[in-house]
Amino acid sequence: MKFMTADEARQFAEKWLPAWTGNKPELLASFYSEDAFYLDPGVPAGVQGQAALLAYFKKLLAYNPEWTWTHMEGIPMEDGFLNKWRATIPVGSAMVEIIGVCFVQLNEAGKIRRNEVYFDRAQLLAEIARQKKAVTA
């Protein structure tokens, strides 16, 4: 069992979070272990293993190629850190900013073995609905 420092968490996040932007699922998946578990509001039961994770990332990043994720704070925890982040997500002509958290646990090789993402999707879903309504009006 190892605890990261806040500085180590920041350094890791500054390398990892940019991989969420630009529709590069293979690059993003390279941060995860072969047996990684990943969960977010889009897959509440989670996905297990790099093949399933890569398939999910391909769909997710293709749909959101221009979003950006920024590290705000890292709170050390067992084998990793709690990552407080800000996401800026283009939705049609609007930009939605969301603050959320995820916990990141690493294996001995420094790859993510567990990543669970939590945030309130209400603002994002409302903007998606508003944009769809504007298109059909």
N, C-alpha and C positions, 0 to 999 in steps of 0.2 A: 504494500500500500504506500502510495506517494501522494503528497499534497503539492500542487503547483503554487508558486507565488503569484501574486497579482501581475507582476511584470512578465513572468513566463506565460501566463494566460493571454496577456495583451499581445505578446510576440507571436504566439500561435495564431490568435484570431486575426492579426494583421496579415498573415500569410493565407489563411484558410478562407476568410469571408470574401475577398475579391474573387475567388473561384466560383461564387454564386452568381456573378454577373457575366454576361457575354455568351451565354449558351455554350458552355464547355463542360458537358456532363462528365466526360472522361477525366478531365483535370480535377473536378470536384470529387469524383469517386476515388481518386488517388489518395485523398486524405483519410479514407476509411479502411478499416481492416476487412479481410475476406469474410469474417463472420459478424460484421457490424449489424447493430440494430438501430433503426431510425424510425422516428415517429414525428408527425406534425398534424395540424388540424385536417389536412387533406387525406391523410392515411392514419386515422385514429387508432387502428389496430397495429400499425407499424409495418415495416418491411424488414426482413432478416436476410443477411448475406449480400455480398457485393453485386451479384448479378441482378437480384431484385432491386437493389438500391439504384444501380445504374439505369435500369429500365424506368424507374420512377423519376430519376433526375432528368433523363432525356425528355420526358413529357413535360415536367415542371419547368425546366429551364427554356425549352422551346416556346412555351407559352409566356414566359416572363424574361426575355433576354436582356432587357434594359434595367431591371430592378437593381438596386444597390443595397448592400448590407454594411453597416458600420458598427464596429465594436464601441461600446460605451463604458463598460466596466466588466472586470473579471473577478469573480469571488471564488477563491480557492475551495476545492472540495476533494474528497477522496478520488485519486487517480485522474483528476481533471479540474474543471472549473464550471461555475455557473456563469454563462455569458449573457450579459444584458446588452441588447443590440437595438439599432434603429434600421428599419427598412424603408426605403423610398421606392414606391411601386407605381409605375405609370399605368393608369387605367384610362384608355382612350385619351382624351385631351387633359385629363386631370392627373395630379400626383397625389398619392396617398402616403402619408408617413405613419408608420406603426412602430411602437416600442414594444419589445417582447423579451423573453428570456429563453434560453435553452441550456440544458446541461450537457456537458461534453466530458466523456470519460475516455481515456486513452489506454491502449495496451502497452506492453513493455517496449514495443518498437516505435511508439509515438504516433500510432495510427488511431483514429477514432473508432472505438468499439461500441459506444453507445451515445446516441445523440437524440434527445427529445426536445422538441420545439413547442413553445406555448405562447400564444398571444390572443388578444381579443380580435376576432375577424369582423366585428359588426361594421366598422367604418369601411373596410374593404368591400364587403358584400353589398353594402348600401350603394357605394359608388359604382360597382359593376352593374347593379340593378338600374341605377339612374342612367348609366350610359346605354344599356340595352333599351330602356324605355325611350330615350331620345332618338335612337336609331329607328325604332318602329313607329314613332309619332309622325 
